[in-house]
Amino acid sequence: MTRVSESTGYGPNTQMSLFGYIMAAVLVMIALPLLPVIVPAYLIWRVFSADKPEHSFETWRKERGRPPSSS
């Protein structure tokens, strides 16, 4: 059986892999302390913006007076 690195000539790029892991760790370190702020802010935003109806395909069909599709 031929290995991928032999058939394409490319091997794993450890420098880019290391960069990805470092960036993920940095994002986690930034995001975890912000979670206690983000979650209540999102919930408050949802409570005060809930009075606006969501537009969906179903409400569009009802507004246009089209019957439900039979497919």
C-alpha contacts under 8 A as a table, 3 or more apart, distances in Angstrom:
res1	aa1	res2	aa2	distance
2	T	6	E	6.64
2	T	7	S	6.53
3	R	6	E	5.35
3	R	7	S	6.34
4	V	7	S	5.12
4	V	8	T	6.10
4	V	9	G	7.87
4	V	10	Y	7.82
4	V	11	G	8.00
5	S	8	T	5.59
5	S	9	G	5.35
5	S	10	Y	5.09
5	S	11	G	4.95
5	S	12	P	7.95
6	E	9	G	5.28
6	E	10	Y	7.35
13	N	16	M	5.60
13	N	17	S	6.27
14	T	17	S	4.89
14	T	18	L	5.98
15	Q	18	L	5.21
15	Q	19	F	6.24
16	M	19	F	4.92
16	M	20	G	6.16
17	S	20	G	5.08
17	S	21	Y	6.34
18	L	21	Y	5.17
18	L	22	I	6.18
19	F	22	I	5.15
19	F	23	M	6.12
20	G	23	M	5.16
20	G	24	A	6.13
21	Y	24	A	5.10
21	Y	25	A	6.21
22	I	25	A	5.12
22	I	26	V	6.22
23	M	26	V	5.07
23	M	27	L	6.15
24	A	27	L	5.14
24	A	28	V	6.18
25	A	28	V	5.13
25	A	29	M	6.15
26	V	29	M	5.08
26	V	30	I	6.24
27	L	30	I	5.10
27	L	31	A	5.91
28	V	31	A	5.06
28	V	32	L	5.82
29	M	32	L	5.77
29	M	33	P	7.14
30	I	33	P	6.25
30	I	34	L	6.86
31	A	34	L	5.15
31	A	35	L	6.31
32	L	35	L	5.38
33	P	36	P	6.87
34	L	37	V	5.36
34	L	38	I	6.07
35	L	38	I	4.95
35	L	39	V	5.91
36	P	39	V	5.86
36	P	40	P	6.88
37	V	40	P	5.95
37	V	41	A	6.21
38	I	41	A	5.17
38	I	42	Y	6.03
39	V	42	Y	5.18
39	V	43	L	6.23
40	P	43	L	5.01
40	P	44	I	6.05
41	A	44	I	5.20
41	A	45	W	6.09
42	Y	45	W	5.05
42	Y	46	R	6.15
43	L	46	R	5.08
43	L	47	V	6.24
44	I	47	V	5.11
44	I	48	F	6.33
45	W	48	F	5.39
45	W	49	S	5.95
46	R	49	S	5.19
46	R	50	A	5.67
47	V	50	A	5.39
48	F	51	D	6.93
49	S	52	K	6.07
50	A	53	P	7.21
55	H	59	T	6.39
55	H	60	W	7.22
56	S	59	T	5.40
56	S	60	W	6.28
57	F	60	W	5.04
57	F	61	R	6.24
58	E	61	R	5.22
58	E	62	K	6.36
59	T	62	K	5.02
59	T	63	E	6.11
60	W	63	E	5.13
60	W	64	R	6.21
61	R	64	R	5.14
61	R	65	G	6.11
61	R	66	R	5.34
61	R	67	P	7.43
61	R	68	P	7.74
62	K	65	G	5.06
62	K	66	R	6.26
62	K	67	P	7.82
63	E	66	R	7.87
